[in-house]
Amino acid sequence: MGDSAASTPGGQDGPPDGEAAPLSLLHASVHSQLRHRFVTGKFMPGSTLSTRGIAQELGVSQTPVREALGRLAAEGAVEIRSKRRIVVPAMTPDRLSDLLRCRELLEPEAAVAAMPYIDAATRRKLEQHDDAMEAALASGDVNGYMESNYHFHFTMYRAQPRRTLTQLIETLWLQFGPFMRVVYGRYGTANLADQHELALAALRDRDPEALGRAITADIRDGMSLIGAGDFRGAPTHEARRSAGS
C-alpha cells in the first residue's frame, strides 16, 4: 500500500485533493494499532522493532510505521537509537516506581470523574469486560487478560470528558504494558484478586471513595508478583517474534 506523496500536475507538492484524507486516516490507523499493541503488551521490553516486519504484518509501506514509531518515541514507548534500531525500553525499578506513582495519582481520579457519566449501558459493557477477564484468569489466558483489563479500564476512563487526563493515562500504559505482559506471562494471572468486581459495586452504589480504593488496589495487585529477576535478562524468542523481526 503506497503512501509516498508525489508532485501533482502544476508543480504543487503533496497528494491531489481527495488523497490527503485517506492518507491521514492510514497514518492514524497504523499509530492506533501500534499503540494498542503496546498497552496490551504485544511488544516486550528490550526487544528491537523492525519497521519492515511491522509494515509487512500490517500490509502498509514503512512510511506510516516510521511516523507512528516516531510519535511513540515522543510518548516514551520506544527509543530510536538509529534509523534501523528502534528498541522497546527495558524496565528498571526506578522507572517502574515512577510509572506506578503516576498511575495511582491519575487513574482513581479518572474513575471517580467518570462515575456521573456511567449509565446502565456503559456499566453492562464494563461487566462484560470483567466477565471476559474472569474467564482469562481461570484459564491462564494472558493475552485475554491484558485485552479485557485494558478495555475495562478505558471504557471507564473515557466516559469522563477530561480528554487530557485520559491521554496522560494512555501514555503511562504505553510504557507499562510491555513490562506487565512479561510479569503475567512469567507468573500467570490465577492468583490475582478481581478488584474490578469491587469497582463495579462502587459504581452501582455511587460510592466514589470505594471506587477510588478499588482502582488503586487493582493497580497495586499486579506489583505483588514482581521480583528482582523481572528487571534482568534478554528478550525471549517470543519477544523477538512479537517485535516484527
C-alpha positions as CSV (number, residue, x, y, z in Angstrom):
1,M,0.0,0.0,0.0
2,G,1.9,3.0,-1.2
3,D,1.8,6.3,0.7
4,S,4.6,8.5,-0.7
5,A,3.5,11.9,-1.8
6,A,4.1,12.7,-5.5
7,S,4.0,16.1,-7.1
8,T,0.7,17.0,-8.6
9,P,0.2,18.4,-12.1
10,G,1.2,22.0,-12.0
11,G,4.2,21.5,-9.8
12,Q,2.4,21.6,-6.4
13,D,3.8,19.2,-3.8
14,G,1.6,16.8,-1.9
15,P,-1.2,14.4,-2.8
16,P,-4.0,15.5,-5.1
17,D,-7.3,16.6,-3.5
18,G,-9.1,13.6,-2.1
19,E,-6.0,11.6,-1.3
20,A,-4.8,13.6,1.7
21,A,-7.7,12.4,3.9
22,P,-7.3,8.7,3.2
23,L,-3.5,9.1,3.7
24,S,-4.1,10.8,7.0
25,L,-6.5,8.1,8.1
26,L,-3.9,5.4,7.1
27,H,-1.2,7.0,9.3
28,A,-3.7,7.4,12.2
29,S,-4.8,3.8,11.8
30,V,-1.2,2.5,12.0
31,H,-0.4,4.6,15.0
32,S,-3.6,3.4,16.7
33,Q,-2.8,-0.2,16.0
34,L,0.7,0.1,17.4
35,R,-0.5,2.0,20.5
36,H,-2.9,-0.8,21.2
37,R,-0.2,-3.4,20.9
38,F,1.9,-1.5,23.4
39,V,-0.8,-1.0,26.0
40,T,-1.8,-4.7,25.8
41,G,1.8,-5.9,26.0
42,K,2.3,-7.3,22.4
43,F,5.8,-5.9,22.4
44,M,8.4,-6.9,25.0
45,P,10.8,-4.8,27.0
46,G,14.3,-4.8,25.4
47,S,13.1,-6.1,22.0
48,T,14.2,-4.4,18.8
49,L,11.4,-3.4,16.4
50,S,11.6,-3.9,12.6
51,T,9.8,-1.3,10.6
52,R,9.9,-3.6,7.6
53,G,8.4,-6.5,9.6
54,I,5.7,-4.4,11.1
55,A,4.9,-2.9,7.8
56,Q,4.6,-6.3,6.2
57,E,2.4,-7.5,9.0
58,L,0.0,-4.5,8.7
59,G,0.0,-4.5,4.9
60,V,1.4,-1.0,4.6
61,S,4.6,0.7,3.5
62,Q,7.3,1.6,6.0
63,T,6.5,5.3,6.0
64,P,3.4,5.3,8.2
65,V,5.2,2.8,10.5
66,R,8.2,5.1,10.9
67,E,5.9,8.0,11.6
68,A,3.9,6.1,14.2
69,L,7.1,4.9,15.9
70,G,8.4,8.5,16.0
71,R,5.2,9.6,17.8
72,L,5.5,6.6,20.1
73,A,9.1,7.6,20.9
74,A,7.9,11.1,21.9
75,E,5.4,9.3,24.3
76,G,8.2,7.2,25.8
77,A,7.1,3.8,24.4
78,V,10.2,3.3,22.2
79,E,13.8,4.6,21.9
80,I,15.0,5.4,18.4
81,R,18.8,4.7,18.5
82,S,19.3,4.8,14.8
83,K,17.4,4.6,11.6
84,R,17.4,0.8,11.8
85,R,17.5,0.3,15.5
86,I,14.2,1.0,17.4
87,V,14.1,-0.5,20.9
88,V,11.4,-1.0,23.5
89,P,13.0,0.3,26.6
90,A,13.9,-2.1,29.4
91,M,12.1,-1.6,32.7
92,T,14.1,-0.6,35.8
93,P,12.9,-0.4,39.4
94,D,13.1,3.4,39.5
95,R,11.1,3.7,36.2
96,L,8.5,1.3,37.4
97,S,8.1,3.1,40.7
98,D,7.6,6.4,38.8
99,L,5.0,4.9,36.5
100,L,3.1,3.3,39.3
101,R,3.0,6.5,41.3
102,C,1.7,8.4,38.3
103,R,-1.0,5.7,37.7
104,E,-2.1,5.8,41.3
105,L,-2.4,9.6,41.1
106,L,-4.3,9.7,37.8
107,E,-6.4,6.6,37.4
108,P,-8.5,6.8,40.6
109,E,-9.3,10.4,39.7
110,A,-10.3,9.5,36.2
111,A,-12.6,6.7,37.5
112,V,-14.3,9.0,40.0
113,A,-14.7,11.7,37.4
114,A,-16.3,9.1,35.1
115,M,-18.9,8.0,37.7
116,P,-21.6,10.6,36.9
117,Y,-21.4,9.7,33.2
118,I,-21.6,5.9,33.5
119,D,-25.1,4.8,32.7
120,A,-26.7,1.3,32.7
121,A,-25.5,0.6,29.2
122,T,-21.9,1.5,30.0
123,R,-22.0,-0.5,33.2
124,R,-23.1,-3.5,31.2
125,K,-20.1,-3.1,28.9
126,L,-17.9,-3.0,32.0
127,E,-19.5,-6.1,33.3
128,Q,-18.9,-7.9,30.0
129,H,-15.2,-6.9,30.1
130,D,-15.0,-8.1,33.7
131,D,-16.6,-11.5,32.7
132,A,-14.0,-11.8,30.0
133,M,-11.2,-11.1,32.4
134,E,-12.6,-13.7,34.9
135,A,-12.6,-16.3,32.1
136,A,-9.0,-15.3,31.2
137,L,-8.0,-15.5,34.9
138,A,-9.5,-19.0,35.2
139,S,-7.8,-20.3,32.1
140,G,-4.4,-18.5,32.4
141,D,-5.0,-16.7,29.2
142,V,-2.5,-13.8,29.5
143,N,-3.4,-12.2,26.2
144,G,-7.1,-12.3,27.0
145,Y,-6.4,-10.9,30.5
146,M,-4.4,-8.0,29.1
147,E,-7.1,-7.2,26.5
148,S,-10.1,-7.3,28.9
149,N,-8.2,-5.5,31.6
150,Y,-7.4,-2.7,29.1
151,H,-11.0,-2.4,27.8
152,F,-12.4,-2.4,31.4
153,H,-10.2,0.5,32.5
154,F,-10.5,2.6,29.4
155,T,-14.2,2.1,28.9
156,M,-14.5,3.7,32.3
157,Y,-11.9,6.4,31.9
158,R,-13.2,7.6,28.5
159,A,-16.7,8.1,30.0
160,Q,-15.5,11.3,31.6
161,P,-15.0,14.4,29.5
162,R,-11.4,15.3,30.5
163,R,-9.6,14.2,27.4
164,T,-6.1,15.3,28.6
165,L,-6.5,13.1,31.7
166,T,-7.3,10.1,29.6
167,Q,-4.4,10.8,27.2
168,L,-2.0,11.0,30.1
169,I,-3.1,7.6,31.4
170,E,-2.8,6.1,28.0
171,T,0.8,7.4,27.8
172,L,1.6,5.6,31.1
173,W,0.0,2.4,29.8
174,L,2.2,2.6,26.6
175,Q,5.2,2.4,28.8
176,F,3.7,0.0,31.4
177,G,2.0,-2.6,29.2
178,P,5.1,-4.4,27.8
179,F,6.5,-5.0,31.2
180,M,3.3,-6.3,32.7
181,R,2.9,-8.7,29.8
182,V,6.3,-10.2,30.8
183,V,5.2,-10.4,34.5
184,Y,1.8,-12.0,33.8
185,G,3.4,-14.4,31.3
186,R,6.0,-15.4,33.8
187,Y,3.8,-15.9,36.9
188,G,0.3,-16.3,35.4
189,T,-2.8,-14.5,36.5
190,A,-4.7,-17.1,38.6
191,N,-3.6,-15.6,41.9
192,L,-4.7,-12.0,41.2
193,A,-7.7,-10.7,43.0
194,D,-10.6,-9.3,40.9
195,Q,-10.7,-5.7,42.0
196,H,-13.0,-4.9,39.1
197,E,-15.9,-6.5,41.0
198,L,-15.4,-4.0,43.8
199,A,-15.2,-1.2,41.3
200,L,-18.5,-2.3,39.7
201,A,-20.1,-2.5,43.1
202,A,-18.9,1.0,43.9
203,L,-20.3,2.3,40.6
204,R,-23.7,0.7,41.3
205,D,-23.7,2.2,44.8
206,R,-22.4,5.6,43.5
207,D,-19.6,5.5,46.1
208,P,-16.6,7.5,44.8
209,E,-14.4,6.7,47.7
210,A,-14.9,2.9,47.2
211,L,-14.3,3.3,43.5
212,G,-11.0,5.1,44.1
213,R,-9.9,2.4,46.5
214,A,-10.7,-0.4,44.1
215,I,-8.8,1.2,41.2
216,T,-5.8,1.8,43.5
217,A,-5.8,-1.7,44.7
218,D,-6.1,-3.0,41.2
219,I,-3.0,-1.1,40.2
220,R,-1.1,-2.4,43.1
221,D,-2.1,-6.1,42.9
222,G,0.0,-6.9,39.9
223,M,3.0,-5.4,41.5
224,S,3.0,-8.1,44.2
225,L,4.1,-10.6,41.5
226,I,7.3,-8.7,40.7
227,G,10.7,-10.0,41.8
228,A,14.2,-8.6,41.2
229,G,14.7,-11.1,38.3
230,D,12.0,-9.4,36.3
231,F,14.3,-6.4,35.6
232,R,17.0,-8.5,34.1
233,G,17.5,-10.8,31.1
234,A,17.4,-10.5,27.3
235,P,14.1,-10.7,25.4
236,T,12.9,-14.2,24.7
237,H,12.3,-15.8,21.4
238,E,8.6,-14.9,21.8
239,A,9.6,-11.3,22.4
240,R,11.7,-11.1,19.3
241,R,8.9,-12.6,17.2
242,S,6.4,-10.2,18.6
243,A,8.6,-7.3,17.6
244,G,8.1,-7.9,13.9
245,S,11.6,-9.1,13.3
